[in-house]
Amino acid sequence: MPALKTVASVVQQTIPMANIDIRPPASTPLVYFVVQQALVNVTSSTSTCGPAQTTERHCPHSWKENKVHSRSTLAALLISISLLIGGCDKSDAPQSVTQPGSPPQQKISAEQAEVEKYNVYVKAANYGADFGELLEKRLNEYPKKLAAGKKLTDYYIFSTYDISTWQKNLKEALAIESPMPELDEPAKGMLETLAKLAPVQAELENYAQSKGFLADDGKKAREMEPALQAAMKDVAIYQAAFFDGINKRDDINTKNAFESAEKDSQAYYRAGIVVYAKESARLASEFFQNAGSEETAKPFEASLSKTAQMIEGWDKKTREQTRSPGCTVVLSDLNGFVGKGRQAISDARSGQYKRENNSELGWRSFNPVEKGAKDVQRAFGSLINSMNRDECI
């Protein structure tokens, strides 16, 4: 059987901003980053099999504890892009499994089943709604809207599709016989809690679409909103553990792909871009949380230099071939991430990230730390899109 191709997962990571003194006016809407949802088939000339066998069980405790692992956050965040290069078709595979619904003679190896299952989990993470984000937005908006004595003029609810998409993908993944405790357990928890959320959502969706709140002056909304939020919280807890499991497995997979690739090859530099860009994203989190302190700037700067070295190596290798004109755009996007990171470090070192060096009005209306974080965020989004372009990268 030919080797299975895998998808590149695009998984958002939270950059907590609690330590940055950003105080937008109460009327300022929540800012969310759009998920980069491009999926690609990835192949490698180097045979790299077997994602790490992680056995840690992710048991949720509370939504507040786990929400740091949600895909997005307020004000600024970065994305973690990961790459699973697997799908090996080894003749010496120790065992094989038959997938549900497959003809009896069609079997795939255990390693291929693992790759296939992980791909479905990645698809779930890419395309599914973030219930932590949805709940955060709802908690920020609806206590005011549903206050006693206040006229309710509009009411919305997320779509049934947001629930059914998760249910479909999680069930598909769990049907594949390949144990992944760090993902299987939260997936089962999500299915259980989504089943409880579904009827509440369905009733309120009908209510919102028919504008029932204009007929009963918001009575049903006020009665059912606590149950809705409680059910969303239960889903968000398991979802946070699921995202955490994806991120941890991604880290191992990308490192394995990098270390297994032939040195000084295009595949080596491509994997290196992913590894060090992920590292830079994590270090950017600490950098912006600490308003660009020198202690956090130095490791961030060193990581960006490693990313730049990988980009330079990749550029040289692709120039040895006849490459698409689109590669120029890709190179610009890759370098753009490094450039925005270096610019943020330069701004911090010049004192721009110190509140005392800015007027209070200027700080509130144009916070340089927040701007720097958003610039890096957008640049990383462009890097992700370019990493998903087949014709060049």
C-alpha positions in Angstrom: 0.0 0.0 0.0 1.4 3.4 -0.8 2.5 5.6 2.0 -0.1 7.9 3.5 0.4 11.5 3.0 -0.1 13.7 6.0 -1.4 17.2 6.7 0.5 20.0 8.2 -1.3 21.0 11.4 -1.9 24.7 12.1 -2.6 24.9 15.8 -2.9 28.2 17.6 -1.0 28.8 20.9 -2.0 31.3 23.5 0.3 34.1 24.4 -1.0 35.2 27.8 -0.9 39.0 28.1 -1.7 39.3 31.8 1.7 40.9 32.6 1.3 43.6 30.0 -0.6 46.6 31.3 -3.0 47.0 28.4 -6.2 48.6 29.5 -8.5 49.2 26.6 -11.8 51.1 27.2 -14.7 49.0 28.4 -16.3 49.4 25.0 -13.4 47.9 23.1 -14.4 44.7 21.5 -12.5 41.5 21.9 -9.8 40.9 19.4 -9.5 37.5 17.9 -7.0 36.1 15.4 -8.4 34.2 12.4 -7.2 30.6 12.2 -4.9 29.9 9.3 -6.8 26.8 8.0 -4.8 25.8 5.0 -4.0 22.1 4.9 -1.5 20.5 2.7 -0.1 17.1 1.8 3.5 16.7 3.0 6.0 14.2 1.7 9.6 13.7 2.5 12.5 12.0 0.8 13.6 10.9 4.1 11.7 8.0 5.7 10.6 9.3 9.1 8.2 7.0 10.9 6.5 6.7 14.2 5.4 9.8 16.1 6.4 9.7 19.7 4.4 7.4 21.9 3.2 9.9 24.5 1.4 8.2 27.4 0.5 11.2 29.5 -3.2 11.5 30.2 -4.7 14.9 30.0 -7.4 15.2 32.7 -9.0 18.6 32.8 -9.3 20.3 36.1 -10.9 23.7 35.5 -11.5 25.8 32.5 -9.6 28.7 34.0 -6.5 26.5 34.5 -6.7 25.0 31.1 -7.7 28.0 29.0 -4.1 29.0 28.5 -3.9 26.1 26.1 -6.8 27.3 24.0 -6.1 28.3 20.4 -6.5 32.0 20.9 -6.5 34.9 23.4 -7.3 38.5 23.7 -5.2 41.3 22.2 -2.3 39.3 20.8 -1.3 35.7 20.1 0.9 33.7 17.9 0.3 30.5 16.0 2.2 27.3 16.3 2.7 25.6 13.0 3.7 22.0 13.2 4.7 19.4 10.7 4.2 15.6 10.9 6.3 13.9 8.3 5.3 10.2 8.5 3.2 7.8 6.7 5.9 5.2 6.1 5.3 2.1 4.2 7.8 -0.3 5.6 7.7 -3.9 4.6 8.9 -4.9 8.1 6.0 -3.2 9.9 5.3 -5.4 12.9 1.5 -5.4 12.7 -1.5 -4.1 10.7 -5.0 -3.1 11.5 -8.2 -3.1 9.5 -10.2 0.1 9.5 -13.9 0.2 10.2 -15.9 -0.2 7.0 -12.9 -1.4 5.0 -13.0 -4.6 2.9 -11.5 -7.5 4.9 -8.4 -7.7 2.6 -7.6 -4.0 3.0 -5.2 -3.5 5.9 -2.8 -0.7 6.9 0.2 -0.9 9.2 -0.1 0.2 12.8 2.3 3.1 12.0 0.1 4.2 9.1 -3.0 4.0 11.3 -1.3 6.2 13.8 -0.6 8.8 11.0 -4.1 8.6 9.7 -5.7 9.0 13.1 -3.4 12.0 14.0 -4.3 13.6 10.7 -8.0 13.5 11.5 -7.3 15.0 15.0 -5.3 17.7 13.2 -8.3 18.4 10.9 -10.5 18.7 14.0 -8.2 21.2 15.6 -7.9 23.2 12.3 -11.6 23.4 11.4 -13.4 23.2 14.8 -14.7 26.1 16.7 -12.8 27.2 19.8 -15.3 27.0 22.7 -12.9 28.6 25.1 -12.8 31.6 22.8 -16.6 31.6 22.3 -17.2 31.4 26.0 -14.7 34.2 26.7 -16.5 36.4 24.2 -19.9 35.5 25.7 -18.9 36.2 29.3 -17.6 39.6 28.2 -20.8 40.6 26.4 -23.9 38.9 27.7 -23.9 39.7 31.5 -24.5 43.4 30.4 -27.1 42.5 27.7 -29.1 40.3 29.9 -29.1 42.5 33.0 -32.5 42.8 34.7 -34.6 45.6 33.4 -32.5 46.1 30.3 -34.3 45.7 26.9 -32.7 42.9 24.8 -32.5 44.2 21.2 -30.3 41.4 19.7 -29.3 37.9 20.6 -27.0 35.4 18.9 -25.8 31.9 19.4 -23.0 30.0 17.7 -24.0 27.5 14.9 -25.0 23.9 15.3 -22.3 23.3 12.7 -19.7 24.3 15.4 -20.8 21.3 17.4 -21.4 18.8 14.6 -18.0 19.4 12.9 -16.2 18.5 16.1 -18.4 15.5 16.7 -17.9 14.2 13.2 -14.1 14.5 13.2 -13.6 13.2 16.8 -15.8 10.1 16.1 -13.8 9.5 12.9 -10.5 9.6 14.8 -11.7 7.5 17.7 -12.9 4.8 15.2 -9.3 4.3 14.0 -7.5 1.6 16.1 -4.4 3.4 17.2 -4.1 4.3 20.9 -3.3 8.0 21.6 -4.2 8.5 25.2 -3.2 12.2 25.3 -5.8 12.9 22.5 -8.3 10.0 22.9 -9.2 10.9 26.5 -10.0 14.6 25.9 -11.7 13.7 22.6 -14.1 11.3 24.5 -14.7 14.0 27.1 -15.5 16.5 24.3 -18.0 14.2 22.7 -19.7 13.6 26.0 -20.0 17.3 26.8 -20.9 18.3 23.3 -23.8 15.9 23.4 -25.0 17.8 26.5 -24.4 21.2 24.9 -26.2 20.3 21.6 -29.9 20.4 22.8 -29.3 23.7 24.7 -27.7 25.3 21.7 -30.4 24.0 19.3 -33.2 25.5 21.4 -31.5 28.9 21.7 -30.5 28.9 18.0 -34.2 28.6 17.1 -35.0 31.3 19.6 -32.3 33.6 18.1 -33.2 33.0 14.5 -36.9 33.6 15.1 -36.1 36.7 17.2 -38.1 35.2 20.1 -36.4 37.6 22.4 -38.5 40.4 20.9 -41.7 38.4 21.7 -40.8 37.5 25.3 -38.5 40.5 26.1 -35.5 38.2 26.5 -37.2 35.9 29.1 -35.9 32.6 27.7 -32.4 34.0 27.0 -32.1 35.0 30.7 -33.4 31.7 31.9 -31.2 29.5 29.6 -28.0 31.5 29.4 -26.5 30.1 32.6 -27.1 26.5 31.4 -25.6 27.4 28.0 -22.4 28.9 29.6 -22.0 26.0 32.0 -22.2 23.5 29.1 -19.8 25.5 27.0 -17.4 25.6 29.9 -17.5 21.8 30.2 -16.6 21.5 26.5 -13.9 24.1 26.8 -12.1 22.2 29.6 -11.7 19.0 27.5 -10.9 21.0 24.4 -8.1 22.8 26.2 -6.6 19.4 27.1 -7.1 18.3 23.5 -5.2 21.4 22.1 -2.5 20.8 24.7 -2.1 17.2 23.5 -1.9 18.3 19.9 0.8 20.9 20.7 2.9 18.5 22.6 2.8 15.8 19.9 3.5 18.4 17.3 6.7 19.5 19.1 8.0 15.9 19.1 7.0 15.3 15.5 8.7 18.5 14.1 11.9 17.7 16.1 11.9 14.2 14.8 11.4 15.4 11.2 14.3 17.9 11.5 16.7 15.4 13.1 15.9 12.7 10.7 16.3 14.8 7.5 19.5 14.6 5.5 21.7 17.4 6.6 22.1 20.4 4.2 19.1 19.3 2.2 16.1 21.3 1.3 14.0 19.1 3.5 16.4 19.7 6.4 16.1 23.5 6.1 12.4 23.3 5.7 11.9 21.3 8.8 14.4 23.6 10.6 12.3 26.6 9.7 9.3 25.0 11.4 11.3 24.0 14.5 12.9 27.3 15.1 9.9 29.4 14.1 7.9 27.5 16.7 10.6 28.1 19.2 10.7 31.8 18.3 6.9 32.0 18.8 7.1 30.6 22.3 9.9 33.0 23.2 8.0 35.8 21.7 5.2 35.0 24.2 7.6 35.5 27.1 9.1 38.6 25.5 5.8 40.4 25.1 4.5 39.3 28.5 7.5 41.0 30.0 7.2 44.2 27.9 10.4 43.3 26.0 12.7 42.9 29.0 16.4 42.2 28.0 16.2 38.9 29.9 13.6 37.7 27.5 14.9 39.6 24.4 18.2 37.7 24.3 16.8 34.1 23.9 14.2 35.5 21.5 16.9 37.1 19.4 19.0 34.0 19.4 16.1 31.9 18.2 15.3 34.3 15.4 18.9 34.1 14.3 18.5 30.3 14.0 15.3 30.7 12.1 17.1 33.1 9.7 19.9 30.6 9.2 17.4 27.9 8.2 15.7 30.3 5.8 19.0 31.2 4.2 19.8 27.5 3.8 16.5 26.8 2.3 16.8 29.7 -0.1 20.2 28.5 -1.4 18.9 25.0 -1.9 15.8 26.1 -3.8 18.0 28.4 -6.0 19.9 25.4 -7.1 16.7 24.2 -8.8 14.3 25.8 -11.3 11.9 27.3 -8.8 8.5 28.9 -9.2 8.3 32.7 -9.2 6.1 32.4 -6.2 9.1 31.5 -4.2 10.0 35.1 -4.0 6.8 35.8 -2.1 7.4 32.8 0.1 10.9 34.1 1.0 9.6 37.5 1.8 7.0 36.0 4.1 9.6 33.9 5.9 12.0 36.7 6.3 9.1 39.0 7.3 8.5 37.0 10.5 12.2 37.2 11.5 12.2 40.9 10.6 9.2 41.8 12.7 10.6 39.9 15.7 13.9 41.8 15.4 12.1 45.1 15.0 10.2 44.4 18.2 13.5 43.7 20.1 15.0 46.9 18.7 11.9 48.9 19.8 12.1 47.4 23.3 15.8 48.2 23.6 15.3 51.8 22.5 12.9 52.3 25.4 9.6 52.3 23.4 8.1 49.6 25.5 8.5 51.5 28.7 5.3 53.2 29.8 7.2 56.0 31.5 8.7 57.0 28.1 5.2 57.5 26.6 2.4 59.9 27.4 -0.5 58.2 29.2 -2.9 59.1 26.4 -0.4 57.8 23.8 0.1 54.6 25.7 -3.6 53.9 26.0 -4.5 54.7 22.4 -1.4 53.3 20.7 0.3 50.8 23.0 3.7 49.9 21.4 3.8 46.5 23.2 0.4 45.5 21.9 1.3 46.8 18.4 4.6 44.8 18.4 2.8 41.7 19.4 0.2 42.1 16.7 2.9 42.8 14.0 4.7 39.5 15.0 1.4 37.7 15.1 0.5 38.8 11.5 4.0 38.0 10.2 3.8 34.5 11.7 0.4 34.0 10.0 2.0 34.9 6.7 4.8 32.4 7.4 2.3 29.7 8.1 0.5 30.4 4.8 3.8 30.2 2.9 4.8 27.0 4.6 1.6 25.6 3.2 2.4 26.4 -0.4 3.4 23.3 -2.3 5.0 24.9 -5.4 8.0 26.1 -3.5 8.5 25.2 0.1 
